[in-house]
Amino acid sequence: MDVEKAFSRRTFGVILLFMGVLCLLFMVLGYWSILHISVRLTALSSAHPDIADFKAVATWVDDARSGFIRYGSPLVAAGAALWSVLLWLAIRRNPSKLQRALPPSQVGDPGNRLDREQQDKRLFIHLLSMFQREGRLLDFLSENLDGYEDSQIGAAVRSIHENCNKITRKYLSLQPVLDQEEGQTLTLQKGFDTAAVKLVGNVAGEPPFTGVIRHKGWKTAKLELPILSVNQDASLIAPAEVEIS
Amino acid sequence: MFFSEFIIGIDLGTTNSVVSYAREGGSIQVFAMPQLTGPGTIEKQDILPSALLIPGENDTPFQALVLPWDAHATQAVGEFARNRGAEIPHRLIASAKSWLCHEMVDRNKPILPWEGPDSHLKLSPVAASAAILRHIRDAWDYEMARTPSGFDDHLRMENQEILLTVPASFDAIARELTVRAAQMAGLNHVTLLEEPQAACYAWIEASGDNWRRKVEKGDLILVCDIGGGTTDFSLIAVSEQNGELALERIAVGNHLLVGGDNMDLSLAYTVSQKMAEKGTRLDTWQMRGLCHTCRRGKETLLSGSLSGDYPITLLGRGSSLIGGTLKTRLSAEDVYRVLLDGFLPNCGLSEAPVKQRAMGIREIGLSYESDPAITRHLAWFLSNQIDESGKKKLPTAVLFNGGVMKAPLLRNRVVEVLTAWAETASGPTLRVLPSLDFDRSVARGAVYYGLARRGGGIRIRGGLNKSYYIGVAASMPAVPGMPAPVKALCVAPFGMEEGTSQAIDNREFVLVVGEPAQFDFLGSTLRHEDRPGEVVETWEGEIELATTLETQLNGDSGTLIPVTLESRATEIGTLELWCISPSDGRQWRLEFNVREHAG
């Protein structure tokens, strides 16, 4: 599974980095303390040249200091590497941890990319097909209006408007972006959402800007997407109808 | 008592179903049910239309019925089923619930869709109800019990305590069948609750502790429940017990097959008749569109938000939309005339529903009421409620429920009629108890009842909704050519409480081992005073034959066993009748015969 592989690669990286830092810290600290002890002991032994033991210990510590760099540091590094591998294996072997680490939607077979593309296409078409099914919107838009009186068109629009409005309410539950009425004056402070409010006209300098609301904007209050089966032809908006008598 | 995570209320309606739930101590929520709303489209909605579509091979696109929990579904329940079913009616099972109490058909035999062409695609009324319940169960499990690695059995619907509502008018047989349908759907922890009672619980829930201040001792609450397909009346009396107000359901009306759908259809016919007079004839497709538009027109005009006429446009059928558009109007006058005068006419308390003369051969389909005047049915129901002193009991308060009652004008008409009756009988004035939600109250109330049962809240006492009898032959010399008169032996009295039993040991019956024993089973909504063991000699018009009861005794064939009868009202709301042998205590259950009988 792709997700699992990506997860295991990522964990390995994190563990390696963590162990490297730990290892470096350990070595710096170790070397620093040995250096410190060695300097103090050398000072002590030169202050009391009559005590032979001091000198022997100081020499031994100084030897250990140089040995730490030569032998100690590779040893610690190798140990850390071994620990990293062991830790990574332990985490990777435990799938339940993986389940908990990821949101449920990513667990299981997410379907291949083609299916998802098909699903996206159907969702895009779905709203149109609802407008057609309930409100006959596409029939209306594709009709040539030249041959009809305004009153005829008006009569048809009443029904189309009502049914399409029902669909808009059901799927989008529209809301204005701005709560104030159109025509009112509004002051926009620094850091306002430029995606939600579009400035037109003479825009210059820095906020705050003051202007008149020309359009309140639209947004959806809730968006509940239907689940669509992927097997239907995504290009189909409305089926043809044949009546069997 | 059985303990579960959730308490679930299922309002399995004739046209729409609603499910509510709550955790103990939590608030009551409405469950948004995933359902097919179009081919291959699944959406969640509070209301699940109680429609079941059993399509043939060519009726729906490939994999159009696939559900998230069933990749091989061959039936659909819900909105898509209703909408698609309207186009192919012989594949649609609607009003399965009304068929459950239809005595002229075998309710265990695959007969639905009625007059459907393919016998292998038919279901029995019980199985159709089970299919709707199964959809509800699967939808619940999918939404509420699903975990990333499977299902949490603890949260599955089958492991929850379920209150399933039935019309108050459902008799013992229909209740038994409802429980059987629930069992077929895998729901074994089901308790039945009458819908008007549930509506009353919803009112109590909505009022909080205040309800005690809104009614007083001696009040009589009429629950008037007019849904899409059926109408149901109940009377609930308020009394005082140990200083606390107590509620008791004291009467229920007959099962009336008339409701909002009939109203929409009547309006559509009125409009189409007017169009026909001008030379425009509508086909079935346009008629269906007209019915939808009339429903919306009815709601708009009755809500009082529009003065004048409601414009109706029927768009052209093909892609030439504007050219084929038909235009007409639904006038407020027509709505008032058809709905108020047709369905809720002003009438006297003494009026009875008009019975149409029975024709020689009656078609068997659903037996819709021959008189659609709901107020006349109400008058008949109320005029049969008489207290000890012989005075008629009139309601002092009314609680409305059901989608039709959303319209204030219709509610006002019922109040007007009830007030007029109270005035002529110089009775008390009528109060209207507020309803919050006419569509979802019953499911909410059912959950409230479930919570009250656990937590010791107020409970409406009810018991059996009818008195039940067994037919016994009169001991008199046989007269050739004359059937022996049948007397009715009361076996289960009206109001018999759940969880109690009644032994009828003053009378012994002799049964033959190896041969089927059969009893006539009768019921009455009118006789409330008969005690168990009492024999009613003349009962014409007051007691009706419901069905027959059957059992088969095993043992040495030919031997005779004297038995006495015992009736048991179960905790879950059904009635059982048993034969008991006094000598050795052996017992046999009498089963309701749900096959067609000569009614």
Boltz contact constraints between the chains, C-beta under 6 A:
constraints:
  - contact:
      token1: [A, 104]
      token2: [B, 148]
      max_distance: 6.0
  - contact:
      token1: [A, 107]
      token2: [B, 148]
      max_distance: 6.0
  - contact:
      token1: [A, 136]
      token2: [B, 315]
      max_distance: 6.0
  - contact:
      token1: [A, 136]
      token2: [B, 321]
      max_distance: 6.0
  - contact:
      token1: [A, 139]
      token2: [B, 319]
      max_distance: 6.0
  - contact:
      token1: [A, 139]
      token2: [B, 321]
      max_distance: 6.0
  - contact:
      token1: [A, 140]
      token2: [B, 321]
      max_distance: 6.0
  - contact:
      token1: [A, 143]
      token2: [B, 321]
      max_distance: 6.0
  - contact:
      token1: [A, 143]
      token2: [B, 322]
      max_distance: 6.0
  - contact:
      token1: [A, 148]
      token2: [B, 322]
      max_distance: 6.0
  - contact:
      token1: [A, 152]
      token2: [B, 322]
      max_distance: 6.0
  - contact:
      token1: [A, 153]
      token2: [B, 322]
      max_distance: 6.0
  - contact:
      token1: [A, 155]
      token2: [B, 313]
      max_distance: 6.0
  - contact:
      token1: [A, 155]
      token2: [B, 325]
      max_distance: 6.0
  - contact:
      token1: [A, 155]
      token2: [B, 327]
      max_distance: 6.0
  - contact:
      token1: [A, 156]
      token2: [B, 321]
      max_distance: 6.0
  - contact:
      token1: [A, 156]
      token2: [B, 322]
      max_distance: 6.0
  - contact:
      token1: [A, 156]
      token2: [B, 325]
      max_distance: 6.0
  - contact:
      token1: [A, 158]
      token2: [B, 313]
      max_distance: 6.0
  - contact:
      token1: [A, 159]
      token2: [B, 313]
      max_distance: 6.0
  - contact:
      token1: [A, 159]
      token2: [B, 315]
      max_distance: 6.0
  - contact:
      token1: [A, 226]
      token2: [B, 41]
      max_distance: 6.0
  - contact:
      token1: [A, 226]
      token2: [B, 42]
      max_distance: 6.0
  - contact:
      token1: [A, 226]
      token2: [B, 43]
      max_distance: 6.0
  - contact:
      token1: [A, 227]
      token2: [B, 42]
      max_distance: 6.0
  - contact:
      token1: [A, 228]
      token2: [B, 40]
      max_distance: 6.0
  - contact:
      token1: [A, 228]
      token2: [B, 41]
      max_distance: 6.0
  - contact:
      token1: [A, 229]
      token2: [B, 40]
      max_distance: 6.0
  - contact:
      token1: [A, 229]
      token2: [B, 63]
      max_distance: 6.0
  - contact:
      token1: [A, 229]
      token2: [B, 66]
      max_distance: 6.0
  - contact:
      token1: [A, 231]
      token2: [B, 63]
      max_distance: 6.0
  - contact:
      token1: [A, 232]
      token2: [B, 40]
      max_distance: 6.0
